[in-house]
């Protein structure tokens, strides 16, 4: 079986490499010629554990190729996946579908045989129907389907190879049946491990993606607000999270307090979901509140640092450990650090930062005054305060007494609750964490 994927970004590259691992012939194209050139040379533009080897293995075996043009990729394909960006539209927060519609039209004009056009990109409900209206007059032999991705950055390969479920949205007619048969053959390796396949309508599949991300975002904002309550009441949020997470109806995942969610999905998807709901006359008040709580959460982290420093950080050297929105990724999009670092700099602090993977991106995103250190210990050297924003494993391994020895000051703001409170206090720190007494 042969497919093409438009968009060599995070979703397209991971999906393409994993489909190739299934034995599918995958042609991955992108409008950015430099990205395709880099991939041909074996250079991976993103950090995702295991992805470099997976790409290299399938390129070597001839299952994964990077053609120059869409036309070169289209020969003999049975399905074309759209994995292009759907960023938040400036001004109103809706998903910008410009890239999706442009790519779909290009596919329709380049197609030389019947094929299935599949949206892998996250798109609002109704997009599939609009794609049908766009491509069917150009090429009546194209079917349209929705196959949303549920890949966690840092664990994407495992999520693709052993997913909780696969969602296939198609039309309820002959076109849809043809598309469903194509996608079932494509995902046959997952049938063999009894992966649940949710075959449904286009509209339902599109809502499933947004509803899933919004629900997870709500869990994060919920536990963050509970953490504030625990601090005020003298309770421990970790025990609360465990106590409610052991209830099978709630579950333990996404109940970890912190500085707020970020990344490429939750911020833009919750916003687009809320905007779409308003347009359809059914506002999602819980999602709207989740967005507001998360925005305020990031701002509050900077205020907490300033408060821990006695209300004034002017002239103080503050080390920030972790810039990516989560560990095992280099993604800084909508990360809490993008709010915290500028706020500290604006308050007069001298900020020095370190992250194991995102330093290349970081140099373009933070205030020009930000200093970037080559290691965690270098960042902490002579710092008046330290702020931990991302829970990389290498930070967990740093002994409290060693941290204290290299720092000038004694303030440590642990916004991921990585360290044992008692050990930090015994090491001489004025220790601040989230949701713990």
C-alpha positions in Angstrom: 0.0 0.0 0.0 1.3 3.5 -0.8 0.3 6.8 0.8 1.4 10.4 0.7 1.5 12.8 3.6 1.5 16.6 3.2 3.4 18.3 6.0 6.7 17.1 7.4 6.1 18.7 10.8 5.6 16.9 14.1 2.4 15.0 13.2 3.3 14.3 9.6 6.9 13.1 10.3 5.9 10.9 13.2 2.9 9.4 11.3 4.9 8.9 8.2 7.7 7.1 9.9 5.3 4.9 11.9 3.2 4.0 8.8 6.4 3.1 7.1 7.3 0.8 10.0 3.9 -0.9 9.4 5.2 -1.8 5.9 3.4 1.0 4.0 5.2 3.0 1.2 5.1 6.6 2.4 6.0 9.7 0.4 6.3 12.7 2.7 6.3 16.1 1.2 6.5 19.7 2.5 6.5 23.1 1.0 9.6 23.9 3.0 12.4 22.7 0.7 15.0 23.1 3.4 13.1 20.7 5.7 12.9 18.1 3.0 16.6 18.5 2.2 17.5 18.1 5.9 15.4 14.9 6.1 17.2 13.5 3.1 20.5 14.1 4.9 19.2 12.3 8.0 18.7 15.5 10.0 15.5 15.5 12.1 14.0 19.0 12.6 12.3 18.1 15.9 13.3 16.2 19.0 11.2 13.1 19.7 12.8 10.1 21.4 13.5 7.3 19.0 12.3 9.2 15.9 15.8 9.6 14.3 16.3 5.9 14.3 12.8 5.1 13.0 13.2 7.5 10.1 16.7 6.3 9.3 15.6 2.6 9.3 12.7 3.2 7.0 14.6 5.5 4.6 17.3 2.8 4.4 14.7 0.1 3.6 13.0 2.3 1.0 9.6 2.6 2.6 10.0 6.3 3.5 10.8 8.9 0.8 10.9 12.7 0.6 9.9 13.8 -2.9 10.5 17.3 -4.1 6.9 17.9 -5.2 3.4 16.7 -4.5 3.1 15.5 -8.1 6.2 13.2 -7.5 4.5 11.8 -4.4 1.1 11.1 -5.9 2.0 8.2 -8.2 0.1 5.1 -7.2 -1.2 6.4 -3.8 -4.4 5.2 -2.3 -4.6 7.8 0.4 -3.2 11.3 1.0 -3.0 12.6 4.6 -3.1 16.3 5.4 -0.8 17.0 8.3 -0.4 20.8 7.7 -0.6 23.4 10.4 -3.9 24.8 11.8 -2.7 27.6 14.0 -5.0 29.9 15.9 -6.3 32.7 13.7 -5.3 36.1 14.8 -8.1 38.1 16.2 -10.7 35.5 17.0 -8.9 32.3 18.1 -10.5 30.1 15.4 -8.4 27.5 13.7 -6.8 28.9 10.5 -7.7 26.4 7.8 -5.9 28.2 5.0 -3.1 25.5 4.7 -5.7 22.7 4.9 -7.8 24.0 2.0 -4.8 24.9 -0.1 -3.3 21.5 0.3 -6.6 19.8 -0.4 -7.1 21.7 -3.7 -3.6 20.8 -4.8 -4.2 17.1 -4.1 -7.5 17.2 -6.0 -5.8 18.7 -9.1 -2.8 16.4 -8.9 -4.7 13.1 -8.4 -4.6 10.7 -11.3 -6.7 7.9 -9.8 -9.4 7.5 -7.1 -8.0 8.2 -3.6 -9.0 9.0 -0.1 -8.1 12.5 1.3 -7.6 12.2 5.0 -7.4 15.1 7.6 -4.7 14.2 10.2 -4.5 17.9 11.1 -6.7 19.0 13.9 -9.7 20.7 12.3 -13.0 22.1 13.7 -16.3 20.3 13.1 -17.6 20.9 9.6 -14.2 21.0 7.9 -14.7 17.6 6.3 -17.9 18.7 4.6 -16.3 21.9 3.4 -13.4 19.7 1.9 -16.0 17.6 0.0 -17.5 20.8 -1.4 -14.0 21.9 -2.4 -12.5 18.8 -4.0 -15.4 16.9 -5.4 -16.1 19.4 -8.3 -12.4 19.2 -9.2 -12.2 15.4 -8.9 -15.3 13.3 -8.3 -13.3 10.2 -7.5 -11.9 11.7 -4.2 -13.3 10.5 -0.9 -12.8 12.5 2.3 -12.1 11.1 5.8 -11.1 12.3 9.2 -8.4 10.4 11.2 -7.4 12.7 14.1 -4.1 12.1 15.8 -3.7 11.6 19.6 0.1 11.8 19.8 1.8 13.0 23.0 5.0 14.8 22.5 7.8 12.8 24.0 5.8 9.5 23.6 4.5 9.8 20.1 5.9 6.7 18.6 4.5 4.5 21.3 1.2 6.3 21.0 1.0 5.6 17.3 2.2 2.0 17.5 0.0 1.1 20.5 -2.8 3.6 20.6 -5.7 3.7 23.0 -8.0 3.9 19.9 -8.1 4.8 16.2 -10.9 7.2 15.1 -12.0 6.9 11.5 -14.6 9.5 10.3 -16.2 9.0 6.9 -19.3 9.9 4.9 -22.4 7.8 5.3 -22.6 6.7 1.6 -20.7 4.8 -1.0 -17.8 7.3 -0.9 -17.5 6.8 2.8 -17.6 3.0 2.6 -14.7 3.2 0.1 -12.7 5.5 2.4 -13.4 3.3 5.4 -12.2 0.2 3.6 -8.9 1.9 2.6 -8.2 3.1 6.2 -9.0 -0.3 7.7 -6.4 -1.9 5.4 -3.9 0.8 6.3 -4.4 0.2 10.0 -4.5 -3.6 9.7 -1.4 -4.1 12.0 -3.4 -2.5 14.8 -6.3 -4.8 14.3 -3.9 -7.6 15.0 -3.3 -6.3 18.5 -7.0 -5.6 19.0 -6.8 -1.8 19.1 -10.3 -0.3 19.4 -11.4 1.2 16.1 -14.0 3.9 16.3 -15.7 4.2 12.9 -18.0 7.2 12.9 -19.1 10.2 10.9 -16.9 13.1 9.8 -18.5 15.5 12.2 -18.2 13.1 15.1 -14.5 12.3 14.5 -13.7 16.0 14.3 -15.4 16.7 17.7 -13.8 13.7 19.3 -10.3 15.2 18.8 -11.3 18.6 20.3 -13.3 17.1 23.1 -10.5 14.8 24.2 -7.9 17.6 24.3 -10.3 20.0 26.1 -11.2 17.4 28.7 -7.5 16.8 29.5 -6.9 20.5 29.7 -9.8 20.8 32.1 -8.2 18.2 34.3 -5.0 20.1 34.4 -6.7 23.4 35.3 -8.9 21.7 37.9 -6.0 20.2 39.8 -4.1 23.5 39.6 -7.0 25.3 41.3 -7.2 22.5 43.8 -3.5 22.9 44.5 -4.1 26.6 45.4 -6.9 25.5 47.8 -4.5 22.9 49.3 -1.9 25.6 50.0 -4.4 27.8 51.7 -5.8 24.9 53.8 -2.6 23.2 54.6 -3.3 20.1 52.6 -1.2 18.1 50.2 -2.4 18.2 46.6 -0.5 15.0 45.7 -2.5 13.0 48.3 -5.7 14.7 47.0 -4.8 13.7 43.4 -4.1 10.2 44.4 -7.2 10.0 46.5 -9.5 11.0 43.6 -7.4 9.5 40.8 -7.8 6.0 42.3 -11.5 6.3 41.4 -11.9 4.5 38.1 -14.4 7.1 36.9 -11.7 9.9 37.3 -8.4 8.2 36.6 -4.9 9.2 37.8 -3.5 10.8 34.6 -3.3 14.6 34.1 -3.8 15.3 37.8 -0.3 16.7 38.3 -0.2 20.3 39.5 2.2 22.7 37.8 2.6 26.1 36.0 -0.2 25.5 33.5 -0.4 23.6 30.2 1.3 24.6 26.9 2.5 23.0 23.7 1.1 22.9 20.2 -2.3 21.3 21.0 -4.1 22.2 24.2 -3.9 26.0 24.0 -5.0 26.4 20.4 -7.4 23.4 20.5 -9.3 24.6 23.5 -9.6 28.1 22.0 -10.8 26.8 18.7 -13.3 24.4 20.3 -14.7 27.2 22.4 -15.0 29.6 19.4 -16.7 26.9 17.3 -19.2 26.2 20.0 -20.1 29.9 20.3 -20.6 30.0 16.5 -23.0 27.0 16.7 -24.9 28.6 19.6 -23.8 26.1 22.2 -21.1 27.8 24.4 -18.7 25.6 26.3 -18.5 27.4 29.5 -16.2 24.9 31.2 -13.7 25.1 28.3 -13.8 28.9 28.3 -13.1 28.9 32.0 -10.3 26.4 31.5 -8.6 28.7 29.1 -8.9 31.7 31.5 -7.6 29.7 34.4 -4.6 28.5 32.5 -3.7 31.9 31.2 -3.8 33.3 34.7 -1.8 30.3 36.0 1.2 31.2 34.0 1.2 34.8 35.1 0.8 33.7 38.7 4.1 31.7 38.5 6.1 34.9 37.9 4.3 36.6 40.8 5.2 33.6 43.0 8.9 33.9 42.2 8.8 37.6 43.0 7.0 37.0 46.3 9.5 34.3 47.2 12.2 36.9 46.7 10.6 39.3 49.2 8.7 41.2 46.6 11.6 42.7 44.7 13.8 40.9 42.1 15.6 44.0 40.8 19.3 43.2 40.2 18.8 39.5 41.2 20.1 36.7 39.2 17.4 34.0 38.6 18.2 30.6 37.1 15.3 29.0 35.2 15.5 25.2 34.7 13.4 24.0 31.8 11.9 26.0 28.9 10.0 23.4 26.9 6.3 23.0 27.9 7.0 19.4 29.0 10.0 17.0 29.2 11.2 14.9 26.3 10.4 17.6 23.7 12.0 20.7 22.4 8.6 22.4 21.9 8.3 25.8 23.6 5.0 26.8 22.0 2.7 28.4 24.6 5.1 27.1 27.3 4.8 28.7 30.8 8.4 29.9 30.3 7.2 32.2 27.6 5.3 34.1 30.2 7.5 33.7 33.3 10.8 34.8 31.8 9.6 38.0 30.2 7.8 38.9 33.5 10.9 38.4 35.6 13.0 40.4 33.1 10.4 43.2 33.2 10.6 43.2 37.0 14.3 43.9 36.8 15.8 40.4 37.2 18.8 39.0 35.4 17.5 35.7 33.9 19.8 32.8 33.0 18.1 29.7 31.5 18.8 26.1 30.6 16.9 23.4 28.8 18.3 20.0 27.6 16.6 20.2 24.1 15.0 23.6 23.3 17.9 26.0 23.5 18.1 26.5 19.7 14.4 27.6 19.6 14.7 29.5 22.9 17.3 32.0 21.7 14.7 33.5 19.3 11.8 33.5 21.7 12.8 35.1 25.0 13.9 38.7 25.9 17.2 39.7 24.4 18.6 40.1 28.0 18.2 36.4 28.7 21.4 34.5 29.2 21.5 30.8 28.2 23.7 28.4 30.1 25.3 25.2 28.8 24.1 23.1 31.7 21.8 23.1 34.7 24.7 23.6 37.1 26.1 26.5 35.0 22.7 28.2 35.1 22.6 27.8 38.9 26.1 29.1 39.6 25.9 32.3 41.7 22.1 32.5 41.2 20.1 34.3 43.9 17.1 32.1 43.1 16.2 29.1 41.0 12.9 28.3 39.2 12.1 24.8 38.0 9.5 24.9 35.1 10.0 21.6 33.3 10.5 18.3 35.0 13.4 16.8 33.0 14.9 13.7 34.5 18.3 15.3 34.7 16.9 17.9 37.1 15.5 15.3 39.3 18.9 13.8 39.8 20.5 17.0 41.2 21.2 16.6 44.9 19.8 19.5 47.0 23.1 20.1 48.9 25.0 20.4 45.5 22.4 22.9 44.3 22.8 25.0 47.4 26.6 24.9 47.2 26.7 26.5 43.7 24.0 29.1 44.3 24.6 32.5 45.9 21.0 32.7 47.3 18.7 30.3 49.0 15.3 30.6 47.1 14.1 27.6 45.1 10.8 27.7 43.4 9.9 24.2 42.3 6.8 24.5 40.1 6.8 20.8 39.2 7.2 19.4 42.7 10.2 17.5 41.7 12.1 17.7 45.0 11.4 16.4 48.5 10.4 19.4 50.6 12.1 18.2 53.7 15.4 17.6 51.9 15.3 21.0 50.3 14.7 22.8 53.6 17.4 20.7 55.4 19.8 21.8 52.6 19.1 25.4 53.6 16.6 26.5 50.9 13.6 28.7 51.2 11.6 26.2 49.2 8.4 27.0 47.3 6.3 24.3 45.6 2.8 23.8 44.3 -0.1 22.7 46.4 1.9 21.4 49.4 2.0 22.7 52.9 
